[in-house]
């Protein structure tokens, strides 16, 4: 678990507005289907011929090739997600505890690889309500015409009352913005590595001048690996501050030896200079919010 010194640093960074949460699919557990669940269903329906039937990037790559249409799996995924019943943020709902806890923190920038608007809704339902803006990463040329909240004319500067939710891998508002297939992930990383100006200056600052908090990811998630190994580590100064990841204990995808699996993950994240909180996203959010209220 995080040491008391780790918590002290993290809470201090939150107070200063210098903590940037990264939200993965795990924060939507039991609200929306997870990528592995969708991948298994589609691999069965479409005859996916490989063993990695729970890998959504691999399965959607196969579907794009099978139908000769790279937009088809994106449209299909958004249709599936839009058909899910939306939670009511005005009512008590234990499934929303994690995302609500994060929304309550006084932070200016939230990063997410999720395509949905649940975090935006959570921010709008805080007391007092916040006024969040959504922004997507324009990782390919076809997105240049998409309006941006960071334009010179807008003069928008995120703060804890008017935060920005930056969709690193696209949002449901713009189907072509989704990073979904294996080719998408490769193109995303190639384009970002060639031109980091794809990320607005305020987002670059949120990556390099703040503690990063990864919630809702597993080590094997391609989202986490692409973000951390390909993006965060490539940005100067990004590893000089405390960074935290939340991981299940024991790992839910171990091969039988939970101690060996935990040691491997501990060694892996230590090499990345990332502290590990062993537990679920919900457990972490409850402890974080409890400590934050006592801290303030």
VMD Tcl script that draws the C-alpha trace (Angstrom):
set ca {
  {0.00 0.00 0.00}
  {1.01 3.65 -0.23}
  {3.08 4.89 2.69}
  {1.95 7.78 4.86}
  {4.60 9.92 3.18}
  {3.17 9.00 -0.24}
  {-0.32 10.04 0.91}
  {1.03 13.29 2.32}
  {2.64 14.18 -1.01}
  {-0.40 13.12 -3.04}
  {-2.89 15.09 -0.92}
  {-0.62 18.13 -1.03}
  {-0.47 17.95 -4.83}
  {-4.27 17.68 -5.01}
  {-4.59 20.78 -2.83}
  {-2.25 22.64 -5.20}
  {-4.19 21.42 -8.24}
  {-1.07 19.57 -9.41}
  {-2.48 16.06 -9.61}
  {-3.74 14.65 -12.91}
  {-6.00 11.60 -12.74}
  {-6.03 9.14 -15.65}
  {-9.32 7.24 -15.79}
  {-9.51 3.85 -17.48}
  {-12.37 1.46 -18.14}
  {-12.20 0.01 -14.62}
  {-13.85 3.10 -13.11}
  {-16.99 2.20 -15.10}
  {-17.13 -1.35 -13.73}
  {-20.74 -2.64 -13.63}
  {-21.91 0.53 -15.39}
  {-20.61 -0.17 -18.90}
  {-19.30 -3.46 -20.37}
  {-15.53 -3.81 -20.18}
  {-13.37 -4.14 -23.28}
  {-12.61 -7.80 -22.61}
  {-16.30 -8.64 -22.38}
  {-17.06 -6.90 -25.67}
  {-14.08 -8.53 -27.35}
  {-15.17 -12.05 -26.33}
  {-18.70 -11.44 -27.58}
  {-17.59 -10.04 -30.92}
  {-14.87 -12.66 -31.42}
  {-17.57 -15.32 -31.11}
  {-20.01 -13.51 -33.39}
  {-17.47 -12.69 -36.10}
  {-15.27 -15.79 -36.02}
  {-12.06 -14.24 -34.65}
  {-9.38 -16.84 -35.51}
  {-6.70 -16.08 -32.89}
  {-6.34 -16.93 -29.18}
  {-6.45 -13.33 -27.93}
  {-10.24 -13.25 -28.00}
  {-10.39 -10.92 -24.95}
  {-8.18 -8.27 -26.56}
  {-10.50 -5.56 -27.89}
  {-7.79 -3.89 -30.01}
  {-6.98 -7.21 -31.71}
  {-10.62 -8.20 -32.22}
  {-11.64 -4.82 -33.64}
  {-8.60 -4.89 -35.94}
  {-9.85 -8.22 -37.27}
  {-13.36 -6.83 -37.74}
  {-12.03 -3.78 -39.60}
  {-10.08 -6.05 -41.96}
  {-12.91 -8.56 -42.36}
  {-15.43 -5.92 -43.43}
  {-12.92 -3.68 -45.20}
  {-14.08 -0.67 -43.18}
  {-11.96 0.87 -40.41}
  {-14.89 2.92 -39.10}
  {-17.23 -0.03 -38.77}
  {-15.93 -1.33 -35.38}
  {-15.96 2.23 -34.00}
  {-19.55 2.85 -35.07}
  {-20.49 -0.58 -33.76}
  {-18.88 0.06 -30.37}
  {-20.52 3.45 -29.93}
  {-23.90 1.95 -30.86}
  {-23.40 -0.70 -28.18}
  {-22.42 1.84 -25.53}
  {-25.27 4.20 -26.39}
  {-27.70 1.34 -25.85}
  {-26.63 0.96 -22.22}
  {-28.85 2.45 -19.54}
  {-27.27 5.62 -18.20}
  {-26.85 5.94 -14.43}
  {-28.74 8.68 -12.59}
  {-26.19 10.89 -10.85}
  {-28.93 12.53 -8.80}
  {-29.60 9.24 -6.99}
  {-27.48 7.11 -4.64}
  {-25.63 4.44 -6.63}
  {-22.67 2.52 -5.25}
  {-21.34 1.92 -8.76}
  {-20.68 5.66 -9.06}
  {-18.71 6.04 -5.82}
  {-15.31 6.00 -7.52}
  {-16.06 8.50 -10.24}
  {-17.94 10.75 -7.82}
  {-15.01 10.78 -5.39}
  {-12.62 11.86 -8.15}
  {-15.05 14.55 -9.34}
  {-15.19 16.04 -5.85}
  {-11.46 16.82 -5.84}
  {-10.43 20.41 -6.71}
  {-8.53 19.54 -9.88}
  {-8.32 21.48 -13.18}
  {-7.45 18.63 -15.59}
  {-8.75 15.09 -15.87}
  {-7.39 12.67 -18.47}
  {-9.30 9.62 -19.67}
  {-9.03 6.89 -22.26}
  {-12.76 6.20 -21.94}
  {-15.06 7.36 -24.71}
  {-18.14 8.11 -22.55}
  {-19.25 11.27 -20.73}
  {-19.76 9.76 -17.25}
  {-16.96 11.80 -15.70}
  {-18.45 14.98 -17.15}
  {-21.82 14.10 -15.60}
  {-20.17 13.38 -12.25}
  {-18.49 16.80 -12.31}
  {-21.80 18.49 -13.12}
  {-23.45 16.81 -10.14}
  {-20.94 17.83 -7.46}
  {-22.01 20.23 -4.71}
  {-21.65 22.97 -5.74}
  {-21.87 21.91 -9.41}
  {-18.83 22.28 -11.65}
  {-18.76 23.39 -15.28}
  {-16.58 20.84 -17.11}
  {-15.51 21.06 -20.77}
  {-14.72 18.10 -23.00}
  {-11.72 18.04 -25.33}
  {-10.36 15.32 -27.61}
  {-6.82 14.59 -28.69}
  {-6.49 15.46 -32.39}
  {-4.17 12.55 -33.08}
  {-4.75 12.44 -36.85}
  {-5.28 15.01 -39.59}
  {-8.98 14.24 -40.01}
  {-9.70 15.83 -36.63}
  {-8.23 19.26 -37.37}
  {-11.65 20.81 -37.97}
  {-13.03 19.69 -34.58}
  {-13.60 22.76 -32.36}
  {-11.24 23.15 -29.43}
  {-11.86 24.71 -26.02}
  {-8.22 25.85 -26.01}
  {-8.51 28.19 -29.00}
  {-7.09 31.69 -28.67}
  {-10.58 33.14 -29.02}
  {-11.99 31.00 -26.21}
  {-9.33 32.11 -23.69}
  {-10.28 29.11 -21.57}
  {-8.05 28.24 -18.62}
  {-9.13 25.15 -16.68}
  {-9.51 25.44 -12.92}
  {-11.18 23.38 -10.19}
  {-14.58 24.95 -10.93}
  {-14.24 24.79 -14.72}
  {-12.16 21.64 -15.29}
  {-11.34 20.06 -18.62}
  {-11.90 16.36 -19.34}
  {-9.33 15.45 -21.99}
  {-10.23 12.32 -23.98}
  {-6.82 11.06 -24.99}
  {-8.23 8.22 -27.10}
  {-11.32 9.95 -28.44}
  {-14.90 10.49 -27.35}
  {-18.38 9.33 -28.33}
  {-19.05 12.77 -29.84}
  {-16.57 12.12 -32.68}
  {-16.47 8.47 -33.87}
  {-13.36 9.06 -36.01}
  {-11.47 10.22 -32.90}
  {-11.58 6.77 -31.28}
  {-8.30 4.93 -30.73}
  {-9.64 1.38 -30.88}
  {-7.92 -1.03 -33.28}
  {-4.28 -2.13 -33.21}
  {-3.60 0.14 -36.18}
  {-5.15 3.05 -34.29}
  {-2.82 2.54 -31.33}
  {0.21 2.36 -33.61}
  {-0.83 5.45 -35.56}
  {-1.59 7.31 -32.33}
  {1.86 6.66 -30.91}
  {3.68 7.40 -34.18}
  {1.86 10.71 -34.60}
  {2.34 11.75 -30.97}
  {6.06 10.87 -31.05}
  {6.53 12.86 -34.24}
  {4.67 15.90 -32.99}
  {3.99 16.39 -29.28}
  {2.30 19.69 -30.17}
  {-0.72 17.52 -30.94}
  {-1.30 17.82 -27.20}
  {-2.38 21.34 -26.15}
  {0.18 23.13 -23.94}
  {-2.12 22.94 -20.89}
  {-2.39 19.17 -21.31}
  {1.38 18.82 -21.69}
  {1.74 20.78 -18.46}
  {-0.71 18.43 -16.73}
  {1.52 15.51 -17.75}
  {4.88 16.99 -16.80}
  {4.12 19.32 -13.90}
  {1.85 17.16 -11.77}
  {1.61 13.83 -9.99}
  {-0.19 11.29 -12.18}
  {-2.87 9.01 -10.76}
  {-3.85 5.97 -12.87}
  {-7.21 4.46 -11.93}
  {-9.09 1.75 -13.79}
  {-6.14 0.15 -15.62}
  {-4.38 -3.20 -15.45}
  {-0.75 -3.73 -16.39}
  {-1.75 -5.75 -19.45}
  {-4.04 -2.97 -20.72}
  {-2.65 -1.56 -23.93}
  {-4.07 1.81 -22.85}
  {-1.78 1.96 -19.83}
  {1.29 0.78 -21.71}
  {0.75 3.24 -24.55}
  {0.18 6.14 -22.17}
  {3.01 5.49 -19.76}
  {5.76 3.93 -21.82}
  {5.00 5.78 -25.01}
  {3.73 9.16 -23.84}
  {4.54 10.03 -20.24}
  {8.11 8.73 -20.19}
  {8.89 10.58 -23.41}
  {8.02 13.95 -21.89}
  {10.82 15.76 -20.09}
  {10.35 16.02 -16.34}
  {7.38 13.67 -16.19}
  {9.03 11.24 -13.78}
  {10.32 13.70 -11.21}
  {7.12 13.59 -9.14}
  {5.16 10.94 -7.29}
  {3.01 8.88 -9.66}
  {0.47 6.31 -8.46}
  {-1.34 3.39 -10.08}
  {-4.21 1.37 -8.59}
  {-3.94 -2.39 -9.17}
  {-5.96 -5.38 -8.01}
  {-4.38 -7.57 -5.31}
  {-3.78 -10.33 -6.18}
  {-3.76 -9.57 -9.94}
  {-6.96 -10.91 -11.48}
  {-5.13 -12.36 -14.49}
  {-2.43 -14.37 -12.69}
  {-1.46 -17.88 -13.83}
  {-1.91 -19.49 -10.41}
  {0.95 -18.16 -8.32}
  {-0.44 -14.92 -6.86}
  {2.75 -14.10 -4.92}
  {4.87 -14.36 -8.06}
  {2.37 -12.25 -9.99}
  {2.34 -9.56 -7.31}
  {6.14 -9.50 -7.10}
  {6.41 -9.15 -10.88}
  {4.00 -6.22 -10.90}
  {5.75 -4.58 -7.94}
  {9.12 -4.87 -9.69}
  {7.66 -3.61 -12.96}
  {6.12 -0.49 -11.45}
  {9.16 0.16 -9.27}
  {11.23 0.21 -12.45}
  {8.78 2.78 -13.86}
  {9.04 4.79 -10.62}
  {5.32 4.40 -9.99}
  {3.88 3.70 -6.54}
  {1.25 0.95 -6.40}
  {-1.97 0.98 -4.39}
  {-3.15 -2.63 -4.14}
  {-6.95 -2.70 -4.30}
  {-9.94 -1.89 -6.46}
  {-10.65 1.51 -7.94}
  {-13.58 1.83 -5.53}
  {-11.47 1.00 -2.47}
  {-8.86 3.54 -3.48}
  {-11.45 6.24 -4.15}
  {-13.09 5.73 -0.75}
  {-9.76 5.96 1.07}
  {-8.64 8.92 -1.03}
  {-11.83 10.87 -0.33}
  {-11.74 10.01 3.38}
  {-8.11 11.14 3.68}
  {-8.81 14.25 1.59}
  {-11.66 15.37 3.85}
  {-9.51 14.90 6.94}
  {-6.60 16.65 5.24}
  {-8.70 19.73 4.46}
}
mol new
graphics top color blue
foreach p $ca { graphics top sphere $p radius 0.5 }
foreach p [lrange $ca 0 end-1] q [lrange $ca 1 end] { graphics top cylinder $p $q radius 0.2 }
display resetview
